[in-house]
Amino acid sequence: MNLILPKIIQLPKFLDSRGNLSFVEQLNHIPFVIRRTYWLYDVPGGECRGGHAYRENQEFIVALSGSFDVVIDDGLEKKIFTLNRSYYGLYVPQGLWREMENFSTNSLAMVLSSTEYDIDDYIRDYDEFLILKKDGKI
């Protein structure tokens, strides 16, 4: 992968016999201001989520519970990141195709986004994504 790379970021972790604590801070642990937060849950077995890229939006994805895979595609190469701990997450820069799959039972995915929801920021057609990548438009 060439561009700004997706990467796993470990978050602070405070262990305590009463229960552990982790947190994420914008512009400290992740390189953007958080404009939106959403979560995925009750994903039926065998289902995939995502299947799109963003022109501008960056994301930070955390498995708060359970596990799932995030498949990142830059148009030339694919890389799979398995998320299964709540004290680290995956930073996904804009301009990369992403899919989420292999959700375990009762998994909970939290996604922090750098932009508010904007339907026009989504690239949902993979062939269009490849053309935009080739032309250097994303």
N, C-alpha and C positions, 0 to 999 in steps of 0.2 A: 504494500500500500504506500503510495507516495503522498500526497497532501498532508494536512495536519492529521496526525494519526489518532484513531480512537485508542483509549487506554483505560486500564483498570486503575482506579484511585482508591487507596486505603483511607478510610475515615478514622477519626479518633475513636478509641474504644476504652471505656472505663469499666473494669470488671468489679462486681460487687456481689456479695452473697445474697443480697436482696433483689438482684436483677442487674443486668448490664445496660450500659447507655452508650449510644453513638449519636453523632450529629453531623450535619453538613452546613457550611457557611458559604454564601455566595461570594465570589471574588477572593476567596481564601482557599477552600478545598476544590471548588470548581471555578472555571475561568469565565463565568458570566453572571449577570444579575438574573435572579429567578423571577420570571413573569407569570408562570403558570405551573401548577402541580396537578397531576392526575395519577390514578392508579388503576391497575388491571387486576381483576380477581374473578374467581369462578370460571376460569377458562376451561372449557370441556377438553377432555383428553384428545390428543391428536390435532387440536386446532392451532393455528398460527395467528399472530397479531402483527401489526405493522404492515410490511409489504409496501413501503414507500420511502421517499427521500424528502428532504427539505431544502429549499433554496437558501434560507437564512437561519432557521431555528437550529439551536444546539440543544443536546439533551444530556442528562445524567440519569442513568437507570440503576435502581437498587432493588435487589430481591429482599424485601422486608421479611418474607416468610417463604419457605420452600425453595424451589430452584427452577431455572429455565435457561435456555440458550438464546443469545443474541447473535444473529448472523449479520456481519457487516460486509458490504460489497462496494468496492470503489469503481466498478465497471471493468476491472481487469482481474481482480483477485478477491476471494472471499476469505473471511476469517471468522471463526466461531469463538465467542466468549461465553463461558458458563458462569452464571451468577447464582450463588447459593449461600452467601453470607451477608448479613445485614450491615456489616461494617466496611464493606467496600462496594463500589459501583463502577459503572462503565460510562466514561465520557464519550459522547458521539458528536463530532463536529458536523456542521452542515455539509450538504453535498454528497452524503453517503447513503446508499440504499440500506435499509435495515429491516430485518424480520425477527420476530420473537417466536420461539417454538419450544417444544419439549417441556411444557409446563407440568410440574409435579402437582399432585393433589393438594388443594388448599394453598397454592402459591399466591403470593401477593407482590406485585411489581409496582414500585413507585417511580414516576418519571418527573423530573424537574426540567422545565423548558425555559429557554432564553427569550421566547416571544409569547405573546398572547395568541390564542387560536386565530389562524388566518387560513381559510380554505385555499387561497391562492398561493400559499407557500408550499403546499404539498405537490410532489411529483408522484403520481400513482401509477403511471404507465412505465414499465421497465424499459421498453424500447425508446421512449422519449428521454428517460434518464440517461441511457447510453449515448444518445445523440447530444444531449446537453453536456455530458462529460467530454465527449470527443471534441466538441466545438469550444470547450473551455468556458462555458456559460455557468457552470456550477463547479 
